[in-house]
């Protein structure tokens, strides 16, 4: 048993002993199906703090010969599955945290020698674990694995956490070339492949096509775009979060609004684990995940000068989805050729969510949307946008107070900001303007567009999640009148969807005149 070769289960035990631990052990059942097949090289990419490392600790504790974890896993979800123990503590496990190794080399000012130091440490552990096998000093990891397999037939599970850190960081060229040699020798040597029962590497971004793909093209990728069978195993599912909310007496719908939004498959939507856990323990909703990273990282990308990017960002901050082509992106951090590349990168980082069926992206939830606002706040390019966002509280107050003139003037300003001359009269942009103008309402309401109700679809319904404020049903018209919008709300019984709501209800009719480019507003109160 060593630190890196056949490690014990201490890291996994610490994870399980945290105040909130969600059992994700069924991932082992899926991995067991891949062991010693042509699909046994797995690359799992997810945003930071989504639970990749904890899953890695669990996988290590399951497969490692360095520990006996039968009692632990027999009581977990995977323990209820047939043949759950098929590979339990059966393999030699090599577990490396590449980010940890890199950071230590930076502190020790020995970056260029990182892989030499790594090889030296691993060789020492191989000598201790296999005293009857001869290993030369500073043997490479592939050489050590090959020697053991050749003389004993024993196979290995290789786990590398944050495999992409040396791709994301601006590392010295020598270190990067050493890394490529390391990957090539470990994963491209066909004579060594039978010795590896499972390779499991994790990262924030998928395999970079123009840098290391040739070294890792044996890997099956499971990403935010194509998670396949692993969709629900990294991140918390809706059922898991609902159970936590019941346990900690937390409003589930509000938790959804703050931290959900990553729909990976038709029936799988995941939450940010860090944010959910912290919200449960703190007893309040806040921006926990975004606090672990710098908003400048997001700002640098959304301020890039690509055609159409600014309008799309305005649309997404307004709550809308925009089309995105995710196929052209080469998984780089320094070579963006279009807004599609930028948006695809931000999907992998968790700043956007992706709808595979509609081929669109959007800002996933309230926590992330606040990060977007912070990122554009100081930019001259978004000065008018921020003035609309800052004015949105006054607009909401004016609506609730029935000040029709103030509402109309605020919407004039919002529509001018959101739309370009070519799309000024577009229905989509009209709705975007309204959603953006009511941006502040997100702190008090759930905004639902095109809500099925009565005899049709209400354009926009604001359902309060705070007490003592009215619900709003908003109907939009063009070149007609605000009064006709109110009449339609009544005639088609749009308030039917709010029959369970016990508070006051406001009907808000808004008309836009294409000739004058002005809005008119009519507000009626229904108690």
N, C-alpha and C positions, 0 to 999 in steps of 0.2 A: 504493500500500500504506500502510495506517495502523494505528493501534492497534485501532480499532473497525470501520473500513470496509476490507474486503478485507485482513484481517490475515494475517501470514505463518503458517508452521506451527511456530513455535518452541515454543509450549505443548504441542502434540501430540508434537513430537520429545522434549521433556523427559519426557513421560509414557512414551514408548516406551523411553527410556533408563533408566527405573527398574529396580531389580534384579529385580523380578517384574512382568512385564507380560503380561496375558492378552488375546489378540487378539479383540476384539469387533466387528471390521469388517464382519461380515455384516449388521449393522444398517443399513448403508448401502444394501445391496441392497433391504431392505424399504422404506426411505425413498424410494429411487428410484422405486418403484412408485407412490408418492403424489404425486410432483412434478407440479405444474400439473394437479391434479385437484381434485375437490370435497372430497378428504380430505387436502389438503396443509397443513392447520393442525393441528399435533400438540402436545398437552400431556402431558408425561411426568412423573408424580409417583412418587417413591420416597423411602424414609427417607434421612436424612442419611448421608453417607459410603458410599453404595452405588454410586458410580461415575458419577453423572449428569454431573458436570463433565468428566470424562475423555472420555466419549462426545461431549459437546458440542465439546471441543477437536478430536476426530477428525473430526466432521462438518464443522466449519469448515475444517480442513485439506484435506478432500476437495473441497468445493464452491468454495472461495475462489479468485478470480482473482489474489489477491495472492501466490500461491505455485505452485510446480511440484512436485507430490507424486506424479507418475506412478511413479517408481521405487520409492517407499516402498509405495504401495498395490498395486503389481503383485506384491509379494512377500508380501502379507498374504492372509488367507482370501478376502476379497472379490475379490482379484485373480485368483482361480481361477474366478470366475463369468463366464458369457458377458456381454458388454457391460458389464463392471464400470466402464468408463471413460466411460459414456454422458454423465454430467454432471461428470466430473472436471475441476476448476478452470474450470468454465464459468459460474459465477454471481458476481455481486457479493454478498459476504457482509457482514452487519452482525452483530457479536457483542458482546453486552452482558452483563456480570456485574452484575445489579441490586444484589446484596448489597454488592459492592465499591463501587459508586457511592454507595450509601446510607451505608456506613461512612465513606467519605471525606468526605461532606457533614456527618456528625456530628462528625468530628474538626475539620473546617474551620469548624464552626458556621454552616453555610449550608444547612441542611436544606430550608428553604422555597424555596430557589432551585435545588434539585437538577435539575429538568428544564430550567430555563433554561440552566444550566451544561452539561448533557448536550447540549442542542440546539446550543449555541455550539461545543462540541468537534466534534460531528458535521458541522456546517456547514463548518468549516474543512477537515475531511478530504474532504468532498465537493468543495470548491473545488479542492483539490490533485489529487484523483483524476480530476475531470472539468473541466479548465480551460476548455473551450469552452462550458460551460453556465453560465448566470448563476444564482447563488444569493444571496438577500438575507441580510444578517447576521441571525443567530439564527433562521434558518428552522427550522421543526419537522422532525423526521425524516420524517413522512409527506410533507411538501411536497418535501423533497429527493428521496425515492424516486420520487414522482410526476413530478418534472421530468425525471429521468434516463430513466424509462420512456417518457415522452411524446416525448422528443427522440431517443432511441437505440433504444428497444425492448428494452433490456437488463433482465433480471429479477433479483430479489434473493432470497437466503436469509437469513432473520432468525432469529438464535439469541439467546434471552434465558434466561440461567441464573438460577435462584432468583427467578422472576417473583413469587413469593408473599411475599417478604420484607417488603414494605410492608403486606401483609395480616396477617402474623404479628406484626410489631412494632407497638407503640402509637405510630404516627407522628402528627405534627400534622395536623389536618383539612385545612389548605391543601395539604399535600404529597399527601395521599391523593386529594383532588379533582383535583389536577394529574395524578396517576397515572391516574385514570379517564379524564381527557381525552386523555392520551397513548395509552392502550389503544384508546379509542373511535376516535380519528383514524387509528390505524395499522391496526386490524383490522376496523373496521366500515364503512369507506368503500368502497362497492361499486365505485367507479371506480378505486380503488387496488388492489383485490384481484388483478387480472390481472398486476400488477407483482410480486407475491410468488409465487415458484415453490414456496417451502416456508417455513413458520414452525414453529420448534421451540422450545418453551418448557419449562422444567423447574421443579419445585418439590417441596416435601415433602408438601404436601396438595393434593388435587384443587381444581378451581375452586370458589371460595366462592359458594354459590348466592345468598345475600342481599346480596352486596357487589359482585362484579365479573362475575357470570355473564353479564349482559346485554352486557358488553363483549367477552366471550370465547366467546359461544355458537356461534361458527363452528368452534371447536376440537373435535377428536376427542380424548377423554381415554383415557389408558392408565395404569391405577392398580394398586395392590396387590390390588384387588378384581377388576378387569377389565383385565388386561395385554394381552389379545388376542395378536397376532402378535409383540409385543415382549417376551414373558414372559422369555425367556432372555438378553436383551441388556443388562439393567441388573442387576448382581450376577453372581456366579460360579455356573455350573451344577455339577451333581454330577460330570460327566465332567471338567470343567476342574479342579475341586478334587482329584479322584482323581489326575489327572496331576501336579499340584503335589506332592501327598503322596508319590507315587513318586519324584519328582525330588529332594525334600528329605528323604526317608526319615522321613516323619511318618505316624503311625497314622491312616489314613483314617477308620475307624469312630469314633475319638475326636474327630476333626475334625467329623464329622457331628453327634455329640452336643453339641458346643460351639457350632457356628455355623450348622448347617442349620435346617430347619424351616419355611421359607417356600415352601409348595407353591402356586405361582401357577396352574399348570394341571395336568391329569392326568399329563402326562409331563415337567413342568418344575418342579424344586425348586431354589431359589437359596440361596446362602450370602452372608453378609456379607463383602464383599471386603476391607475394612480389617482385619477380625479374622483372616481367613484368611492374608493376606499377612504380617501381623505375627507370627502364630504360626509361619509357615514360617521367617521370618528369625530369630526369637528361639529357635526350637526348643522352645517350650513353650506350653501352652494357658493362657489367662488372659482376663480381661474387658477387651479392648482397645477395642471399640466403645463400650461403656457409659462408659468413662473419658473419652470425648470430649464427654460431655454431663452435665448435672446431674441427679441422681436426684430432686431436688425437683420437676422438671417432671413426672415420672411420679407421684410421691406426691400432688401436688395434685389429680390427676384420680381416682385410685383411692380417695381418701378422701371423695369426694363422697357426699352423703347421698341415694342413690337406692335404692328398694326392691330387695332381692335382690342388690345389688352386692357386699356383703361375703361372702355365701355363695359367690357365683360366683368371687370372687378366691381364697378358700380352696381351692375346687375346682381352680382352675387352678394355683395354687402346688403343689397335691398332684399335679399331672401330668395332670389331666383336661381335657376340652374342655367348653365351655358354649355353649348356643344364643345366637345374636346376630342381630338384625334390622338389616342394614346399609343399608336403603333410606331410613330416616327422617332420617338425619344430613345436615345441610346444609353440611358441610365448614367449620364455624366453629371458633374456638378459645375462644369466650366465651359460647356459647349452647347449653348442653347440657340436654336435657329428659328424658333417661332414661339408664339404664346402657347401653342399646344405642348411644346417641350416643357415650358415653365409650369403649366398647370399639371402635367403628368408627374413632374418631379414633386410638386406640392401634394399630390395625391399620396405618393409614397411616404412623404414626411408626415402625413396626417392633417395637414392644413386644409385639404379638400377631400371630399368623398366622391366616389364614382358610381354612376348608375350604368352597369354594363348593358342593360337592355336599351336604354334611351341614348347611350353614348354621351352622357352629360356629366358635368361635375358641379359641385356646389359647396358652400361653407357648411360643414356638418352640424354644428351646434352653437349654442350661445357662448360657451367658453372660447371656442376658436374664433368666432366672429368678433369678439372683443379684441383678440389679438390682431386681427386684420385692421380694425379701426385704429388701434394703437400704431400699427405699422405705417399707415398713410397719413396719420395725424399731422406730422410736421412737413409733409411734402407740398411744395407749391402747386404741383400738378393736381392735387386733390383738395385745394383750398376751398373751392366752392362746395365740393361734396361734404367736407367737414362742417361748413357753415349750415348746411341742411341738416346734418346729423345733430349738431348742437342746438338747432332751432326746433328739433322734433318734439322736445318736451313741451315747449310752448304750444305747438300745434295740438298735441294730445290734450293738454289742459283746455285749449280753446274749444276742441270738439266736445269734451265732457261738459263744458260750461255752456254749450250751445251758441258760441260766437261764430256764426256762419261766415261773416266777412273776413275774420282773421284766418279761418280755415282756408278760404278761397285764395287769399294772398300767399299763404305759405305753400300751397300746392302749385301756384304759378311759379314760384321760385324753384321748387323741387323739380318740376317738369322741365324747366329750362336747363337745369344742371344735368339731369339724367340723360336727356336725349341729344342726339346730334341733328343738324339740319336735315339730313337725309332720312332719318327715322323718327322725326318729331311727331308724326301723326300715326305712328305704329301702335296697335293695341297693346302689344307686349311692353313697349316702353311706357305707355300710359300707366299700366299696372305697376311697373317697376318704380315709377315716380311716386305712386301712392304708398307703396311698401317702404320705400326709402324715407319718404316724408314722415312716416309713422315709426321710424326706427326705434325711438325711445319706448314705444309701446311694448317692445320685446321684454322690457324689464317688469312688465305688469300683466301682459297678455300672451296667450298663444294665438299666433296669426295663422289663419287657415284660408288659403285661396281656393276659389272654385268649390265651395263646400256644397255637396248635394243636400238639398233641403226643400221641402214643400213640392212645388211643381217645376223646379229648375235648379240652377246653381247660383248661389250668392257669390258675387265677385270677391269679397273679402269679409271674413268674420273674425272679430277679435273677442276671444273668450278669456275672461279674467281668471288669474290664478291667485290673485290677492283679494281680500274681502273689501266690501263697501265701495266698489267701483262698478260702473255699468258695463254691460257687454255692448259691442257695436256690430251692426250689420251694415256694410258699406256696399252700395251699388253704383257702378260707373256708367256714364252715358257720354256720347259724343254727338255734338250738334243738335241736341234736343234741349232738355231742361233738367235741373236738379229735382224739380217737382215730379217729373215723369219717372225718375229713378226711385223716389219714395213710393209712388203709386205701384211700381213693379214689385217692390219689396212686399207691399201689402197684398197685391193681387196674387202673387205666387207663393205667399205664405212662407217667406224665407226665414221667419223666426221659429218655424216648426222644429228645427234641429236644436233649439235652445229651450225646449219645453221643460227640461229638468233644471234649468237655471232659475234661481229664485230672486235674483236682484233686478235692478232697473235695466232696461234695454233701450238703446238709442238706434234709430234708423237714420243713416247718413246717406243722402243722395248727392252725388257729385257729377256735374256736367262739364265737359271740355268743349270749347268752341274753337274749331280749327282756324277760322278767319281771324278772330280777335286774339287767339292764343291765350284765352283766359278761362279760369274755372269759376263755377258758381256752386254754392253749397246750400243744402237744405237739411236741417236736423229736426227730428221729432222724437219725443221721449215716450216710451211705453212702459208704464210701471207694472 
